Amino acid sequence: MTERPARKPRAYWRLVLREFFKRRLSVAALAATLLQLLVALLAPYLANEVPIVLREQGKICFPSTFDYPRFRTTDWAAFVRDLPSGDWVLMPPLPVGPSHTDIFNRLDHPSRRHLMGTDDLGRDVLARMIWGGRISLSVGFVAVGIAVIIGIIFGSIAGYFGGAADLVISRVIEVVICFPTFFLLLTIIALVARMSIFYLMLAIGIVGWTGIARLVRGEFLRLREQDFVVAARALGVPARRIIFRHILPNAIAPVLVSATFGIAGAILTESGLSFLGFGVPPPTASWGSILSLARQYVYQAWWLTAFPGAAIFFSILCYNLIGEGLRDAVDPRLRI
């Protein structure tokens, strides 16, 4: 009787993905998030007064993609209207930019011309929603990326070396946690002479690293006495290699779950700051800034509240569902 060959063990992440895709709500949330990201990335080709492709005097140009010096002061509405025969232009589906004003169509209700209405300056709300998604989502991803990098560095040092390093880093984490998040953010913003999206992402990232650091520290405390780590130490492997090559890959799964929830929190934080007037400076569109404008026209323009509020709610819901699905897939006790 021939011996049956040993079955190869499944890769850990393949198992996690298989378990994740069993959860329909999480998969639907992931699909909606990917669609939202695609719309944000393609914003210049979806809502813009600048053509996507232009044929002028036999030459093909891509004004939405590349910066042409001769087009910088072009009035595109007049340019397209007076286009000579033989030349052609391909405009975005929504041929209006997020900053295009039309004082004759201020606070227009949603209609076929403006699907989500206009604001107090006649700017198309749908165009501003599409471009605002780029700001809100980029703040969420970049801010959480900064927080994850800081949290992994400090958490791994504290968890692996212990002793004085663990004591100092743990006390710093406790001090930062003691301060209200918005208070710290407003303090950091107040120290910046001119606010920009970069400083906003940096501020949210600096404030949000503590939870990830504590999570990484706990995972390192659990893993540093495992046999594979002890064997690596006995072989003289440098601490840097043990941390980043051996321990961190085994501790990264809970960090990804935490980061997913963190993206939702960062989007909500950016929206809250923009709502209070401390976010991205105008005329840059973000969901929070559109929602902030709605305070002045609560009874006149309901769409200024409904659409950005729904976008923020839907985005946060999707990221929370993705985070819950990852959490269940990573934890063997919660697998279906």
C-alpha positions, 0 to 999 in steps of 0.5 A, a space after each residue: 500500500 503506497 503512502 499518501 503524500 502529505 497535503 501541503 498546508 494552505 497559505 495563511 493569507 489565502 485562508 484569510 481571503 477565503 474566509 473573508 469572501 464568505 462574508 457577503 456584507 464585507 465583500 459588498 462593502 469592499 466592492 463599493 469601496 473599490 468603486 468609490 476609489 475608482 471614481 475618485 481616481 478618475 475625477 479629472 475624467 468624470 467632472 471637468 470643464 477641461 476636455 479629455 481628448 482634443 484634436 486641434 489642427 491635426 494634433 491630439 492633446 490630452 488637456 485633462 491629463 497633461 499641462 499644456 502652457 498654451 491652454 492655461 488661460 483657455 476659456 474652454 466653453 468658448 473654445 469648444 463652441 468655436 471649434 473649427 470644422 475637422 477638429 473635435 473634442 471629447 468632454 467628460 460626462 459632467 463637463 463642469 469643474 468643482 470650482 466653476 461658479 455660475 451666479 445665475 444658478 445659485 442654490 438650484 434644486 437637483 435637476 437633469 442639468 445639476 443632478 445634485 443641485 448647486 451651492 451658494 456660488 452656483 457650483 455643481 454639487 455632484 462635481 464637488 462630491 466627485 472631487 471631494 472624494 479624492 480629498 477625503 479618501 486620500 486623507 484617510 489612506 495617507 493619515 492611516 499610513 503615517 499612523 501605521 508606520 509610527 505605530 509599528 516602529 514604536 510598538 515593535 521597539 517596545 514589545 521586542 526590547 522591553 525594559 526601559 524602552 518599553 517603559 518610556 514608549 508606554 508612558 508616551 502612549 499614555 500621555 498622548 491618549 490622555 489628550 482629546 483627539 480634536 484638541 491635539 489636532 487643533 493645536 497642531 493645526 494652529 501651529 501651522 502658518 498655512 493649512 494644506 492637505 499635507 499638514 492635515 494628513 500629517 496631523 491626523 497620522 501623528 495623533 492616531 498612532 497610539 492604538 496601533 503601537 499598543 496593538 503591535 507591542 502586545 503582539 511582539 510581547 506574545 511572539 518574542 518568546 516563540 521558538 522561531 524567535 529564540 532560534 533566530 537569536 541563538 543563530 546570531 540574527 540581528 535584532 532588526 532582521 528578527 523584528 522586521 523579517 520574522 516577528 512583524 509578518 506574524 503580527 501584521 494581520 491585527 494591524 491591518 484590521 485596525 488600519 481598516 477601522 482607522 481609515 473610517 475614523 480618519 475620514 470622519 475626523 477630516 470631515 469634522 475638521 472641514 465642517 468646523 472650518 479647520 480642514 482643507 482650505 477653500 476652494 478645494 472641495 471635500 465632503 466636510 466643507 460641502 456639509 459645512 456650507 449647509 449650515 447656512 442653508 438648512 431650510 433652503 438647500 437640503 441637498 447640501 446636507 443630504 448628499 455629502 452626509 450620505 457619502 460620509 456615512 456610506 464610506 464609514 459604513 463600508 470600511 467598518 464592514 470590511 474591518 469586521 470581515 477581516 477581523 472575523 477572517 483573521 481570528 480562527 474562533 470567529 471563522 464560519 
